Amino acid sequence: MENFVARTHEEIVAARDAWEAEGVPGAAPTRFGHVTGHGDERIPAPPFPAVRLTRRRRRG
């Protein structure tokens, strides 16, 4: 499973879009690279929830 880390909802959307774009056959890897020994199978990004992502508040 992937984890996209960002400061804003828009950055998360951009990271997910970049991940999915690299999964297109023949696309050149640009951001995420390749895991040696994993083969060519990619794990697709999960769908976004139907809400806008917000920052997590610190506890304590």
N, C-alpha and C positions, 0 to 999 in steps of 0.2 A: 504494500500500500504506500502511496506517496504522501508526503507532507509538504505542503506549500507554506512557506513562512513569509509574511509580508506585514507592512504597516497599515495597509488600507484594503478595502474590498476590491478596488480597481486593480491593485497589484496582485491580489490572489487570482482574479479573473485573467489577468495577463499571463501569469505563470501557468495556470491550467491550460489556457489556449496554446501557449508555447509547447507544453508537454504533448498535447494532442496533435499539434502540427508536426512534431517530429515523428509521430507514429504513421504518417502517410508514407506508403511505399515510395522509395526513391528520394525522400526528403533528406537533405543533409543535416546531421546533428549540429545544433548551434549552441544550446544552453546546457543540456543535461548529460551529454556524453553517453557512453555505453559501459555496461557492467561486464567485465571480462568473465567468461565462463557461464554466463546466463543464457546464451543463445540469442536468437533474434526475436523471441516472443516478448512483447511489451505488456505491461499491466496498464489498462486504460484508467484515466482519472475518473473518480466517481462523479456522479451528477451533482450539481450545486443544489443546496436546499432552496426552497421557494421564498427565502427571506434574504435581506441584505446582511452580510457579515459585519459584525461590529467588534471592536477591540475588547479583549478580556480585561476585566477589572481585577486589580490585585486584592487579595484577602489580607486582613490583619493589619 
